[in-house]
Amino acid sequence: MIKYITEKDLDSVKELHEDYYGRKILSYYYSYGTGYDFCRFYEAGEDGTKAYIVHFNSIMIIWSDGPLESEELITFIRMHSPFRVEAPWMVLKELCEIPGYKMLKRTKFEFTDHRPDDFDETQVITDPSLDEIYEILHEGFPTLISHGLWITEHSHKIRRGLSKIYLYRHCTTATVIYDVDDHVLIGQVATRAEARGRGYARELLYWIGHTLASEGKKVSLFALDYRESFYKEIGFKAVSTENVIQVDSNGGPDDQ
């Protein structure tokens, strides 16, 4: 049975600290707690299986230590209609046939230390205008959530030290989606159309990876198939592949 959580210390759930799905759920919990309608947490599982779900705006993340009852979960997803559902394969494989959704493969990459010697750190802004960042992202991801929702989410997480946004040469941006237990997920990598092809994304990602690794953090990102070759070409290490399901429409952010 899927139960709405109103009071629970998710930080004390040891298993949530052990993988990507759990850490992403924790990042929302640290940001908002259990008191907001737009960020809801659920507990699920039966017969010894334990699971937690977060539904934040258009994204649903599921952590589970075993298979879940598929009919109930499918009904739950159809009722809430998230844009994307992320879950371990043992759960996701039962969701493949939900009408209106398609399955996408993505690759997890770990950053490697390639910091260029001549990198100009003065060109990096670590507290950029969020309006400027949204403008760049919207060029690359036309179906990005609305300006107001995006600004609210990221300003909130930045104030709490759970996220950080980088702007390089006023052309290229990348975001720390979460920083939990020294595991950092990078996403929302984009460059203005007129500046593409100049290597700015590569330079910024190298610098971010080097900087965060020097702080003892493990840095990774996800890329869908059409971006996979770019990350291989710049020397990042592919460590795993997985699937997500997403509303069957074109566009949308591919790396959150």
Long-range contacts (C-beta under 8 A, 24 or more apart in sequence): 1-44, 1-46, 1-72, 2-42, 2-43, 2-44, 2-53, 2-72, 2-73, 2-76, 3-42, 3-43, 3-44, 4-40, 4-41, 4-42, 5-34, 5-40, 5-41, 5-42, 5-43, 6-34, 7-34, 8-34, 8-41, 8-43, 10-41, 10-52, 13-52, 15-50, 15-63, 15-65, 16-52, 16-63, 17-180, 17-181, 19-63, 20-108, 20-185, 21-61, 21-62, 21-63, 21-86, 21-87, 21-88, 22-52, 22-63, 23-178, 23-180, 23-181, 23-183, 23-185, 24-54, 24-61, 24-86, 24-177, 24-178, 24-185, 25-52, 25-53, 25-54, 25-61, 25-63, 26-178, 26-180, 27-157, 27-162, 27-177, 27-178, 27-180, 28-54, 28-56, 28-61, 29-54, 30-160, 30-162, 30-180, 31-156, 31-157, 31-160, 31-162, 32-56, 32-156, 44-68, 44-73, 51-91, 55-80, 55-82, 57-145, 57-149, 57-153, 58-82, 58-83, 58-84, 58-145, 59-83, 59-84, 59-86, 59-256, 60-84, 60-85, 60-86, 61-85, 61-86, 61-87, 62-86, 62-87, 62-88, 62-91, 63-87, 63-88, 64-88, 64-90, 64-91, 66-90, 67-91, 67-94, 68-94, 70-94, 70-95, 74-98, 83-246, 83-247, 83-252, 84-244, 84-245, 84-246, 84-247, 84-252, 85-244, 85-245, 85-246, 86-244, 89-242, 89-243, 92-243, 92-244, 92-245, 95-245, 96-245, 98-245, 100-247, 100-248, 101-245, 101-246, 101-247, 101-248, 102-245, 102-246, 102-247, 102-248, 103-243, 103-244, 103-245, 104-224, 104-225, 104-243, 104-244, 104-245, 104-246, 105-224, 105-225, 105-241, 105-242, 105-243, 106-222, 106-223, 106-224, 106-225, 106-241, 106-242, 106-243, 106-244, 106-254, 107-222, 107-223, 107-225, 107-228, 107-231, 107-238, 107-240, 107-241, 108-220, 108-221, 108-222, 108-238, 108-239, 108-240, 108-241, 108-242, 109-220, 109-221, 109-222, 109-223, 109-231, 109-236, 109-237, 109-238, 109-239, 110-218, 110-219, 110-220, 110-236, 110-237, 110-239, 111-186, 111-205, 111-208, 111-209, 111-212, 111-213, 111-219, 111-220, 111-221, 111-236, 112-209, 112-235, 112-236, 112-237, 113-209, 113-210, 113-213, 114-206, 114-209, 114-210, 114-234, 114-235, 115-206, 115-207, 115-209, 115-210, 116-203, 116-206, 116-207, 119-203, 119-206, 119-207, 121-207, 123-168, 123-169, 124-166, 124-167, 124-168, 124-204, 124-207, 125-166, 125-167, 125-168, 125-170, 126-164, 126-165, 126-166, 128-165, 128-166, 128-167, 128-173, 130-154, 130-155, 130-165, 132-167, 132-170, 133-165, 133-167, 133-173, 133-175, 136-167, 136-171, 136-172, 136-173, 136-190, 136-191, 136-192, 137-173, 137-188, 137-190, 137-253, 139-190, 139-192, 139-193, 140-190, 140-191, 141-188, 141-190, 141-251, 141-252, 141-253, 141-254, 142-251, 143-249, 143-250, 143-251, 143-252, 143-253, 144-252, 144-253, 166-204, 166-208, 168-200, 168-203, 168-204, 168-207, 169-195, 169-200, 171-195, 171-198, 171-200, 172-200, 172-201, 172-204, 173-204, 174-201, 174-204, 174-205, 174-208, 177-256, 179-217, 182-216, 182-217, 182-218, 183-217, 183-218, 183-220, 184-212, 184-217, 184-218, 184-219, 184-220, 185-220, 185-221, 185-222, 186-219, 186-220, 186-221, 186-255, 187-221, 187-222, 187-253, 187-255, 187-256, 188-253, 188-255, 188-256, 189-221, 189-255, 201-230, 202-234, 205-234, 205-236, 206-234, 221-255, 222-254, 222-255, 223-254, 223-255, 224-254, 224-255, 226-254, 227-254, 227-255
